Amino acid sequence: MELQRRLGKDRVLLGLAERRNYAYDGIVVGAIPALVVLPRSTAEVVEVVRFARQVGLPLVARGAASGLSGGAVPLGASIVVAFTRMTGFRIDPQARRAVVQPGVVTARLAEAARPYGLTYPPDPASFRTSTLGGNLAENAGGPMCFKWGVTGDYVEGLEFVDFEGRVHRVERKAYDLVGLLVGSEGTLGLITEAQLRLVPAPRYARALMAAFDEVGRAAEAVSAAIAAGAVPAKLEFMDQGCIQAVEDYLGLGLPREAAAILLVETDGDDPLVVEEELEWVAEACRQHGGRVRVARDEAEREALWRARRAISPAIGAIKPKRLNEDIAVPRSSLPAVVRAIEALAREYGLRVVQFGHIGDGNLHPNVLFDPRVDSEERVWSLLHEIARVALRHGGVLSGEHGIGLLKRDFMLEALDAETLAAFWQVKRAFDPEGLFNPGKVLPEPHSRPG
Ligand SMILES: Cc1cc2nc3c(=O)[nH]c(=O)nc-3n(C[C@H](O)[C@H](O)[C@H](O)COP(=O)(O)OP(=O)(O)OC[C@H]3O[C@@H](n4cnc5c(N)ncnc54)[C@H](O)[C@@H]3O)c2cc1C
């Protein structure tokens, strides 16, 4: 086969058993791709784009496939470009910058920066598997996002390959193409390199857990702590279903009876300031009826974050399948939104657990179900209703997981016709032939009901 001849046999997977492994992401199973290419360099990505145009097959970029919106999933005959072999990076400690290929696993960058006293803060809970390319394409966030920001806040420049196989290097100047590419979910071009900003790693961190009898009180405590001037590094929320799932899974001693818990961490270079900031948060929690437990040492602090990281496997163990929502709403609306979602779960007779980065109002209601018993149509209908709750409360469809396939059709309700048309103009300007990740993010304008 021509592409195998050009790139080498091990770089192009043709066997059905191999290709089958590239049909899914963290949540959606799609079509088996016609072929899978594993480039090692930008030049090889250029070859793949040219080949795809020649044979008339679309391209689906793929990092670690930990995505939760179906972004990396092929929809029909397509070529998957898996970036997992583009794992090179170099760190310039003086410039506090890293130049990375897209296949670098997220956690690897922070680890490599540590000996220089530097860090790379964006920390999706999947950071031990996700790739920087996937993070860039989704503009991934994580527990650290309240204080430290999301992936896009760390991008100084990008290299990408366009639909004709041309390589572009763009910076954050006028017509900020970096801003357009970040969060574009593989629909505008293929990111082949990024210049990422590193920051001095904070030297101290303290953490606490606060348990509440009412979800609303937890949200109020967060607002009160922020109003008092606290800027915690991490501000996480778990509802009762989530607490119980993690407790069943790990048995860490979380308060099963609580309606909600907050996990909070402050960080910085001055231990007294870090301590004082944690105390502001603790005081705000107590004033709102929270029972506060401060982690006394590193082991206790680590146990709190182990609980947070265990949410996904813990809830995954409850039912055979789950679909993950990713709404973001103004923080003041959180109590009403959480309650509305609880009411919907009761109405639909489906189990929903909720957690999220509460500082940013980012909530992940997960619908847990058994496809042998529960109708998937009903699950989808519930997801749609949850999205509507977010929109009604002035929120958005996606906080960090992207629109992908899962929420593409909800965009018809989130965007007016003019905005959707503008999005299509951008898409066509970058990708006039529909080569990149077709069927994702943007619904067809004519599919709008009525
Ligand atoms: C347990 C768990 C916890 C998670 N926690 C978080 C969290 O806290 N925060 C968060 O934001 N997300 C989270 N996620 C979701 C997911 O990990 C992120 O969306 C992540 O950024 C995806 O990275 P990936 O390498 O797996 O990308 P993939 O899933 O492979 O791809 C994601 C998208 O990026 C595109 N893409 C990939 N590489 C490129 C490239 N080089 N050029 C152009 N487009 C590309 C793909 O086409 C696709 O649209 C979580 C997922 C899991 C399973």
The ligand as an SDF file (V2000), in Angstrom:
LIG
                    3D

 53 58  0  0  0  0  0  0  0  0999 V2000
  -11.3290    9.4150   34.0850 C   0  0  0  0  0  0  0  0  0  0  0  0
  -11.3860   10.6450   33.2260 C   0  0  0  0  0  0  0  0  0  0  0  0
  -11.2680   11.8820   33.8210 C   0  0  0  0  0  0  0  0  0  0  0  0
  -11.2900   13.0410   33.0270 C   0  0  0  0  0  0  0  0  0  0  0  0
  -11.1410   14.2510   33.6430 N   0  0  0  0  0  0  0  0  0  0  0  0
  -11.0860   15.3730   32.8950 C   0  0  0  0  0  0  0  0  0  0  0  0
  -10.8740   16.6420   33.5180 C   0  0  0  0  0  0  0  0  0  0  0  0
  -10.7340   16.7680   34.7350 O   0  0  0  0  0  0  0  0  0  0  0  0
  -10.8320   17.7310   32.6980 N   0  0  0  0  0  0  0  0  0  0  0  0
  -10.9760   17.6310   31.3480 C   0  0  0  0  0  0  0  0  0  0  0  0
  -10.9060   18.6640   30.6640 O   0  0  0  0  0  0  0  0  0  0  0  0
  -11.1920   16.4380   30.7470 N   0  0  0  0  0  0  0  0  0  0  0  0
  -11.2340   15.3240   31.4710 C   0  0  0  0  0  0  0  0  0  0  0  0
  -11.4420   14.1050   30.8560 N   0  0  0  0  0  0  0  0  0  0  0  0
  -11.6790   14.0480   29.3970 C   0  0  0  0  0  0  0  0  0  0  0  0
  -10.4150   13.8260   28.5160 C   0  0  0  0  0  0  0  0  0  0  0  0
   -9.3950   13.1780   29.2440 O   0  0  0  0  0  0  0  0  0  0  0  0
   -9.9160   15.1420   27.9550 C   0  0  0  0  0  0  0  0  0  0  0  0
  -10.8760   15.6460   27.0270 O   0  0  0  0  0  0  0  0  0  0  0  0
   -8.5630   15.0720   27.2480 C   0  0  0  0  0  0  0  0  0  0  0  0
   -8.1810   16.3780   26.8660 O   0  0  0  0  0  0  0  0  0  0  0  0
   -8.5580   14.1760   26.0120 C   0  0  0  0  0  0  0  0  0  0  0  0
   -7.2170   13.8990   25.6520 O   0  0  0  0  0  0  0  0  0  0  0  0
   -6.8650   12.6530   24.7140 P   0  0  0  0  0  0  0  0  0  0  0  0
   -5.4230   12.6830   24.4200 O   0  0  0  0  0  0  0  0  0  0  0  0
   -7.3870   11.4110   25.3150 O   0  0  0  0  0  0  0  0  0  0  0  0
   -7.6770   13.0440   23.4110 O   0  0  0  0  0  0  0  0  0  0  0  0
   -8.6980   12.1820   22.4800 P   0  0  0  0  0  0  0  0  0  0  0  0
   -9.8400   11.6900   23.3080 O   0  0  0  0  0  0  0  0  0  0  0  0
   -7.8980   11.1700   21.7490 O   0  0  0  0  0  0  0  0  0  0  0  0
   -9.1830   13.2920   21.5020 O   0  0  0  0  0  0  0  0  0  0  0  0
   -9.9620   14.3640   21.9570 C   0  0  0  0  0  0  0  0  0  0  0  0
  -10.2210   15.3360   20.8120 C   0  0  0  0  0  0  0  0  0  0  0  0
   -8.9980   15.9440   20.4230 O   0  0  0  0  0  0  0  0  0  0  0  0
   -8.7780   15.7800   19.0150 C   0  0  0  0  0  0  0  0  0  0  0  0
   -7.3200   15.6810   18.8680 N   0  0  0  0  0  0  0  0  0  0  0  0
   -6.4750   14.8480   19.5160 C   0  0  0  0  0  0  0  0  0  0  0  0
   -5.2130   15.1010   19.1500 N   0  0  0  0  0  0  0  0  0  0  0  0
   -5.2480   16.1160   18.2460 C   0  0  0  0  0  0  0  0  0  0  0  0
   -4.2630   16.7930   17.4770 C   0  0  0  0  0  0  0  0  0  0  0  0
   -2.9590   16.5250   17.5980 N   0  0  0  0  0  0  0  0  0  0  0  0
   -4.6730   17.7720   16.6230 N   0  0  0  0  0  0  0  0  0  0  0  0
   -5.9870   18.0750   16.4920 C   0  0  0  0  0  0  0  0  0  0  0  0
   -6.9600   17.4530   17.1970 N   0  0  0  0  0  0  0  0  0  0  0  0
   -6.5940   16.4770   18.0610 C   0  0  0  0  0  0  0  0  0  0  0  0
   -9.5630   14.5370   18.6610 C   0  0  0  0  0  0  0  0  0  0  0  0
   -9.9370   14.5180   17.2950 O   0  0  0  0  0  0  0  0  0  0  0  0
  -10.7840   14.6810   19.5640 C   0  0  0  0  0  0  0  0  0  0  0  0
  -11.7220   15.5570   18.9780 O   0  0  0  0  0  0  0  0  0  0  0  0
  -11.4550   12.9330   31.6220 C   0  0  0  0  0  0  0  0  0  0  0  0
  -11.5610   11.6720   31.0310 C   0  0  0  0  0  0  0  0  0  0  0  0
  -11.5390   10.5400   31.8160 C   0  0  0  0  0  0  0  0  0  0  0  0
  -11.6420    9.2030   31.1460 C   0  0  0  0  0  0  0  0  0  0  0  0
  1  2  1  0
  2  3  1  0
  2 52  2  0
  3  4  2  0
  4  5  1  0
  4 50  1  0
  5  6  2  0
  6  7  1  0
  6 13  1  0
  7  8  2  0
  7  9  1  0
  9 10  1  0
 10 11  2  0
 10 12  1  0
 12 13  2  0
 13 14  1  0
 14 15  1  0
 14 50  1  0
 15 16  1  0
 16 17  1  0
 16 18  1  0
 18 19  1  0
 18 20  1  0
 20 21  1  0
 20 22  1  0
 22 23  1  0
 23 24  1  0
 24 25  2  0
 24 26  1  0
 24 27  1  0
 27 28  1  0
 28 29  2  0
 28 30  1  0
 28 31  1  0
 31 32  1  0
 32 33  1  0
 33 34  1  0
 33 48  1  0
 34 35  1  0
 35 36  1  0
 35 46  1  0
 36 37  1  0
 36 45  1  0
 37 38  2  0
 38 39  1  0
 39 40  1  0
 39 45  2  0
 40 41  1  0
 40 42  2  0
 42 43  1  0
 43 44  2  0
 44 45  1  0
 46 47  1  0
 46 48  1  0
 48 49  1  0
 50 51  2  0
 51 52  1  0
 52 53  1  0
M  END
$$$$
